[in-house]
Amino acid sequence: MNSNIQTQQTYTILYHQVFADILQNNITGEKSLHTTKAFTKGEVLCNFSGGTISSTPTYLTVQIDLNKHITLQPEFLQYCNHSCNPNCFFNTSSFEFVAVKDIAIGDELTFFYPSSEWNMTQQFACTCGSKNCLQTIKGAAYLSKEILSNYKLTDFIQSMLEKQ
């Protein structure tokens, strides 16, 4: 079956953005961000900024310092979900959203939440399905340096690891 036809049957496009669509799964209701353009490893998908800054995390923020958490702008980036096998990374030093592997048109854009989160406010059971799935996601503070060495990490998370 044509994957485009299958995608159209499984998802509804909620919004079309510059390089990606926000899709809603017709079965689960979950929203996700899927690219409308191919990207190569290392390519910048877009720049981002902090909409609001808070001292405590929420499920919608990205951590940039010990007590500094931002909401992502452009806002559609909040639909970038977690994966233990991510294809993107939020570089919170350069404020660039970067491909960490080649990405094909239609792929879901995902990042590894502990790459930017030290101690998450809401842990969750991961269902990404990757062979290296960590099962429970709580933040980088709960993972070994060995596991974290498999991922691109923000400068903040790297500095926290150096303090251990």
Stockholm file with secondary structure:
# STOCKHOLM 1.0

chainA/1-164         MNSNIQTQQTYTILYHQVFADILQNNITGEKSLHTTKAFTKGEVLCNFSGGTISSTPTYLTVQIDLNKHITLQPEFLQYCNHSCNPNCFFNTSSFEFVAVKDIAIGDELTFFYPSSEWNMTQQFACTCGSKNCLQTIKGAAYLSKEILSNYKLTDFIQSMLEKQ
#=GR chainA/1-164 SS CCHHHHHHHHEEEEEECSSEEEEEETTTCCEEEEESSCBCTTCEEEECEEEEEESSCCTTEEEEETTEEEEEESGGGGGCEECSSCSEEEETTTTEEEESSCBCTTCBCEECGGGTCSSCSSCEECCCCCTTCCSEECCGGGSCHHHHTTSCCCHHHHHHHHHC
#=GC SS_cons         CCHHHHHHHHEEEEEECSSEEEEEETTTCCEEEEESSCBCTTCEEEECEEEEEESSCCTTEEEEETTEEEEEESGGGGGCEECSSCSEEEETTTTEEEESSCBCTTCBCEECGGGTCSSCSSCEECCCCCTTCCSEECCGGGSCHHHHTTSCCCHHHHHHHHHC
//
